[in-house]
Amino acid sequence: MKRFKQALVILLIIIVVLQIVPFFVPLSEYAGTPTIKPFENSYFYEENGEVVHYRLWPPVIVGSTSPYGDAVGKILFVHGMGASTSSFDSNIPAFTEAGYIVVAVDLPGFGYSIRGENLDHSQQHRAELLWKLLNTIDGSAEASIAEMPWHLVGHSMGGGTVSTMAAQNPYRIASLLLIDGALSDAGRPEVPILSYPPLARWVMVAMEHVFITENRIESLLKSAYGRKPTDLEVQRYLIPLQQPGTARGAINFVKTSKGTPLTELTKYPGPVLAVWGADDEWVPLSELTAITPFLPQLKTEIISGAGHVPHETHSDLFNESVLKWLEINR
């Protein structure tokens, strides 16, 4: 009996310690808008305290005297989970050389955008925020450019964002392009236990000190790419994720992430292209089965040998396919 009591006391001490210790492990905090631009073409948009980092590329048109006046169209790129504007580095030059104005954004919580424990990560809110950003960009452009509809391109989680944008303003869009789009909430588990403060804090600590590391990012990218990533590819993801405050927002991200009902997709009647990696194990081709009934006009382009990130691993094929699509639908 005495040993049992001793064991119980030890167990209680361990439980208490485990509940206290994570609050003594330091976590970085969001430091606000960077004082130095992350990229030469970086800009920051603020709406009700939410700061969104975006990059803007003018079209590359030989002999043009105007940075935008001779553009053939406008494209918005929205990244997937854990990514940033840099995930489209292998794509954007092809589109600007074809005459497009290109904008790529960092969604709140990622890249160089705001971090926080009280952000709304629902697709409805993201879509509303990005439309306000595009309104601001259009507001400073020449009338002929401002009146052009947008081509929206979203990868994975970003596919859910751009499809929600399409449902909100269907007639401001020239076309919708989904790259291995994660649009459905089906099968996504709820984790109510994360509302328990000590456990939530442990998750943040583990994320900052264990998971956002070079080895972990390399392992995740190997799974997403279907091959070993290069050092440059690892750093492309790692550096933005190591921005102060990323881990602090992780629990809130899980709590507030919410997709848009697929039935909302029927509000968008325009052209849709889905580009998918044939070997994607993160968002498999079966996801198309769930989407197609709500987007009967959807066309598909399956890239053989590609995993979850075909625009990065098979950029030449991706760029060629999408440019042909845009030529038809601009």
C-alpha positions as CSV (number, residue, x, y, z in Angstrom):
1,M,0.0,0.0,0.0
2,K,2.9,2.4,0.9
3,R,4.5,1.7,-2.5
4,F,1.2,2.4,-4.3
5,K,0.9,5.8,-2.5
6,Q,4.5,6.6,-3.4
7,A,3.8,5.7,-7.0
8,L,0.7,7.8,-7.0
9,V,2.5,10.8,-5.6
10,I,5.2,10.5,-8.2
11,L,2.6,10.2,-11.0
12,L,0.9,13.3,-9.7
13,I,4.1,15.2,-9.6
14,I,4.9,14.2,-13.2
15,I,1.5,15.3,-14.3
16,V,1.9,18.7,-12.6
17,V,5.3,19.1,-14.1
18,L,4.2,18.2,-17.6
19,Q,1.5,20.9,-17.3
20,I,3.9,23.6,-16.1
21,V,7.1,22.9,-18.1
22,P,5.8,23.9,-21.6
23,F,5.1,27.4,-20.4
24,F,8.7,27.9,-19.5
25,V,10.0,26.9,-22.9
26,P,10.4,30.1,-25.0
27,L,8.3,30.6,-28.1
28,S,9.0,33.4,-30.6
29,E,6.4,36.1,-31.1
30,Y,5.3,37.9,-34.3
31,A,7.4,40.9,-34.7
32,G,5.2,42.9,-37.1
33,T,5.8,43.9,-40.7
34,P,9.4,43.3,-41.6
35,T,11.4,46.6,-41.8
36,I,13.3,45.2,-44.8
37,K,11.5,43.8,-47.8
38,P,11.8,40.0,-48.1
39,F,11.9,40.5,-51.9
40,E,12.5,43.4,-54.2
41,N,8.9,43.2,-55.4
42,S,7.4,42.7,-51.9
43,Y,4.4,44.7,-50.7
44,F,2.2,44.7,-47.6
45,Y,-1.5,45.1,-47.5
46,E,-3.3,45.7,-44.2
47,E,-7.0,45.3,-43.5
48,N,-8.4,45.6,-39.9
49,G,-5.0,44.8,-38.5
50,E,-4.3,41.8,-40.7
51,V,-1.1,42.2,-42.7
52,V,-0.8,40.3,-45.9
53,H,2.5,40.0,-47.8
54,Y,2.3,39.8,-51.5
55,R,4.6,40.1,-54.5
56,L,3.7,41.7,-57.9
57,W,5.4,41.1,-61.2
58,P,4.7,43.2,-64.3
59,P,4.5,41.6,-67.7
60,V,7.7,41.3,-69.7
61,I,6.8,42.8,-73.0
62,V,9.6,43.7,-75.4
63,G,9.2,47.3,-76.7
64,S,6.4,48.2,-74.2
65,T,6.5,51.7,-72.8
66,S,4.0,50.9,-70.0
67,P,4.6,48.5,-67.1
68,Y,1.0,47.2,-67.3
69,G,-0.8,48.7,-70.3
70,D,0.1,46.0,-72.7
71,A,-0.7,43.1,-70.3
72,V,-2.8,40.2,-71.7
73,G,-4.3,39.3,-68.3
74,K,-3.9,39.1,-64.5
75,I,-3.1,36.1,-62.5
76,L,-3.3,35.5,-58.7
77,F,-1.3,32.6,-57.2
78,V,-2.3,31.2,-53.8
79,H,0.0,28.7,-52.1
80,G,-0.8,25.5,-50.1
81,M,-0.2,24.5,-46.5
82,G,3.2,25.5,-45.2
83,A,4.2,27.2,-48.4
84,S,4.6,30.8,-49.5
85,T,4.9,33.0,-52.6
86,S,8.3,31.2,-53.2
87,S,6.6,28.0,-54.1
88,F,5.8,29.5,-57.5
89,D,9.3,30.7,-58.2
90,S,9.6,28.2,-61.1
91,N,6.4,29.2,-62.7
92,I,6.0,33.0,-62.5
93,P,8.7,33.9,-65.1
94,A,6.9,31.9,-67.8
95,F,3.7,33.8,-67.1
96,T,5.2,37.3,-67.0
97,E,7.1,36.5,-70.3
98,A,3.7,35.5,-71.8
99,G,2.4,39.0,-71.0
100,Y,0.6,38.5,-67.7
101,I,0.6,40.6,-64.6
102,V,1.2,38.2,-61.7
103,V,0.4,38.5,-58.0
104,A,1.4,35.9,-55.4
105,V,0.3,36.2,-51.8
106,D,1.2,34.7,-48.4
107,L,-1.9,33.7,-46.6
108,P,-2.1,34.9,-42.9
109,G,0.0,32.6,-40.8
110,F,2.5,31.8,-43.6
111,G,5.3,33.3,-45.5
112,Y,5.9,36.9,-44.4
113,S,2.2,37.7,-43.6
114,I,0.8,38.3,-40.1
115,R,1.1,35.6,-37.4
116,G,-1.4,35.5,-34.5
117,E,-3.4,33.5,-32.0
118,N,-6.7,35.1,-33.0
119,L,-6.7,35.0,-36.8
120,D,-9.7,33.6,-38.8
121,H,-8.3,30.9,-41.1
122,S,-11.6,30.0,-42.7
123,Q,-11.7,30.0,-46.4
124,Q,-14.6,32.4,-46.4
125,H,-12.5,35.0,-44.5
126,R,-9.4,34.4,-46.6
127,A,-11.3,34.9,-49.8
128,E,-12.9,38.1,-48.6
129,L,-9.5,39.4,-47.5
130,L,-7.9,38.6,-50.8
131,W,-10.7,40.2,-52.8
132,K,-10.0,43.4,-50.8
133,L,-6.4,43.1,-51.7
134,L,-7.2,42.7,-55.4
135,N,-9.6,45.6,-55.2
136,T,-6.7,47.8,-53.9
137,I,-4.4,46.6,-56.6
138,D,-7.0,47.2,-59.3
139,G,-7.7,50.6,-57.8
140,S,-4.2,51.8,-58.5
141,A,-4.1,50.4,-62.1
142,E,-5.1,52.0,-65.4
143,A,-8.8,51.5,-66.2
144,S,-8.1,49.0,-69.0
145,I,-6.1,46.8,-66.5
146,A,-8.5,47.3,-63.6
147,E,-11.4,46.1,-65.7
148,M,-9.7,42.8,-66.7
149,P,-11.0,39.7,-64.8
150,W,-8.6,37.7,-62.8
151,H,-7.3,34.2,-63.4
152,L,-7.1,32.5,-60.0
153,V,-4.6,29.7,-59.3
154,G,-4.6,27.8,-56.0
155,H,-2.5,24.9,-54.8
156,S,-3.8,22.4,-52.3
157,M,-5.2,24.5,-49.4
158,G,-5.0,27.5,-51.7
159,G,-7.3,25.7,-54.1
160,G,-10.0,26.0,-51.4
161,T,-9.2,29.7,-51.1
162,V,-9.5,30.5,-54.8
163,S,-12.6,28.4,-55.3
164,T,-14.3,30.3,-52.5
165,M,-13.2,33.5,-54.1
166,A,-14.8,32.3,-57.3
167,A,-18.1,31.6,-55.5
168,Q,-18.0,35.0,-53.9
169,N,-17.4,37.0,-57.1
170,P,-17.9,34.6,-60.1
171,Y,-18.1,37.3,-62.8
172,R,-14.8,38.9,-61.8
173,I,-12.9,35.8,-62.8
174,A,-11.6,34.8,-66.2
175,S,-10.8,31.2,-65.2
176,L,-10.2,29.1,-62.1
177,L,-7.2,26.7,-61.8
178,L,-6.8,24.1,-59.1
179,I,-3.5,22.4,-58.5
180,D,-4.1,19.3,-56.4
181,G,-6.8,21.3,-54.7
182,A,-7.9,20.5,-51.2
183,L,-11.5,21.8,-51.2
184,S,-13.4,19.4,-49.0
185,D,-13.5,19.2,-45.2
186,A,-14.7,15.6,-45.4
187,G,-12.6,13.3,-43.2
188,R,-10.8,16.2,-41.4
189,P,-10.8,15.3,-37.7
190,E,-11.7,17.8,-35.0
191,V,-9.2,17.9,-32.1
192,P,-11.1,19.3,-29.1
193,I,-8.3,18.2,-26.7
194,L,-6.2,21.0,-28.1
195,S,-8.4,23.4,-26.1
196,Y,-6.5,22.2,-23.1
197,P,-3.9,24.9,-22.5
198,P,-0.9,22.7,-21.4
199,L,-1.4,20.3,-24.3
200,A,-1.8,23.2,-26.8
201,R,1.4,24.8,-25.5
202,W,3.2,21.4,-25.9
203,V,2.1,21.3,-29.5
204,M,3.4,24.8,-30.1
205,V,6.7,24.0,-28.4
206,A,7.1,20.8,-30.5
207,M,6.3,22.7,-33.7
208,E,8.9,25.4,-33.1
209,H,11.7,23.4,-31.6
210,V,11.2,20.0,-33.3
211,F,9.2,20.1,-36.5
212,I,10.2,23.4,-38.1
213,T,13.7,22.2,-38.7
214,E,15.7,21.4,-41.8
215,N,15.5,17.6,-41.4
216,R,11.7,17.7,-40.8
217,I,11.0,20.0,-43.7
218,E,13.2,17.8,-46.0
219,S,11.3,14.7,-44.9
220,L,7.9,16.4,-45.6
221,L,9.0,17.7,-49.0
222,K,10.3,14.2,-50.0
223,S,6.8,12.9,-49.3
224,A,5.1,15.7,-51.2
225,Y,7.5,15.8,-54.1
226,G,7.9,12.1,-54.5
227,R,11.7,12.6,-54.6
228,K,14.4,14.1,-52.4
229,P,14.2,17.9,-52.4
230,T,17.3,20.0,-53.2
231,D,18.8,22.2,-50.5
232,L,17.3,25.3,-52.2
233,E,13.8,23.7,-52.1
234,V,14.1,23.0,-48.4
235,Q,15.2,26.5,-47.6
236,R,12.4,27.9,-49.7
237,Y,10.0,26.4,-47.2
238,L,12.1,26.5,-44.1
239,I,13.0,30.2,-44.0
240,P,9.4,31.5,-44.2
241,L,8.2,29.0,-41.6
242,Q,10.9,30.1,-39.2
243,Q,9.5,33.6,-39.1
244,P,8.7,34.6,-35.5
245,G,5.3,33.6,-34.2
246,T,4.5,30.7,-36.6
247,A,4.2,28.1,-33.9
248,R,2.1,30.4,-31.6
249,G,-0.7,30.5,-34.3
250,A,-0.7,26.7,-34.9
251,I,-3.6,25.8,-32.5
252,N,-5.7,28.7,-33.7
253,F,-5.1,27.6,-37.3
254,V,-6.5,24.1,-36.5
255,K,-9.5,25.5,-34.6
256,T,-10.6,28.1,-37.2
257,S,-9.6,26.4,-40.5
258,K,-12.9,25.7,-42.2
259,G,-13.6,24.9,-45.8
260,T,-16.5,26.2,-48.0
261,P,-19.3,23.8,-48.7
262,L,-18.8,22.3,-52.1
263,T,-22.3,23.3,-53.1
264,E,-21.0,26.9,-53.2
265,L,-19.0,25.9,-56.3
266,T,-22.1,25.9,-58.4
267,K,-22.2,29.7,-58.2
268,Y,-19.2,29.8,-60.5
269,P,-20.1,29.1,-64.1
270,G,-16.8,29.9,-65.8
271,P,-13.9,27.7,-67.0
272,V,-12.1,25.5,-64.5
273,L,-8.9,23.5,-64.9
274,A,-7.6,20.9,-62.4
275,V,-3.9,20.1,-62.7
276,W,-3.0,17.0,-60.6
277,G,0.0,14.9,-59.9
278,A,-0.8,11.3,-60.8
279,D,1.1,10.0,-57.8
280,D,-0.3,12.6,-55.2
281,E,-0.7,10.8,-51.9
282,W,-1.6,13.9,-49.9
283,V,-4.6,15.0,-51.9
284,P,-5.3,12.0,-54.2
285,L,-7.0,12.0,-57.5
286,S,-10.2,10.7,-55.8
287,E,-10.7,14.3,-54.6
288,L,-11.7,15.2,-58.1
289,T,-14.6,12.8,-57.7
290,A,-16.0,14.9,-54.9
291,I,-15.5,18.2,-56.8
292,T,-16.8,17.3,-60.3
293,P,-20.5,17.1,-59.5
294,F,-20.4,20.8,-58.5
295,L,-18.1,21.9,-61.3
296,P,-19.4,19.9,-64.4
297,Q,-17.4,22.3,-66.7
298,L,-14.1,21.1,-65.0
299,K,-11.3,20.0,-67.3
300,T,-8.3,17.9,-66.0
301,E,-4.6,17.7,-66.7
302,I,-2.9,14.8,-65.0
303,I,0.9,15.0,-64.8
304,S,2.4,11.6,-64.9
305,G,5.1,10.9,-62.3
306,A,4.2,14.0,-60.2
307,G,3.2,14.0,-56.6
308,H,1.4,16.7,-54.6
309,V,3.4,19.6,-56.0
310,P,3.5,19.3,-59.8
311,H,4.1,23.0,-60.4
312,E,7.4,22.7,-58.6
313,T,8.6,19.2,-59.5
314,H,7.3,19.3,-63.1
315,S,7.3,23.1,-63.7
316,D,8.0,23.0,-67.5
317,L,5.0,20.6,-68.1
318,F,2.9,22.6,-65.7
319,N,3.7,26.0,-67.3
320,E,3.1,24.7,-70.8
321,S,-0.3,23.2,-70.0
322,V,-1.5,26.2,-68.0
323,L,-0.3,28.8,-70.6
324,K,-2.3,26.9,-73.3
325,W,-5.3,26.9,-71.0
326,L,-5.0,30.7,-70.4
327,E,-4.6,31.4,-74.1
328,I,-8.0,29.8,-74.6
329,N,-9.8,31.4,-71.6
330,R,-8.4,34.9,-71.4
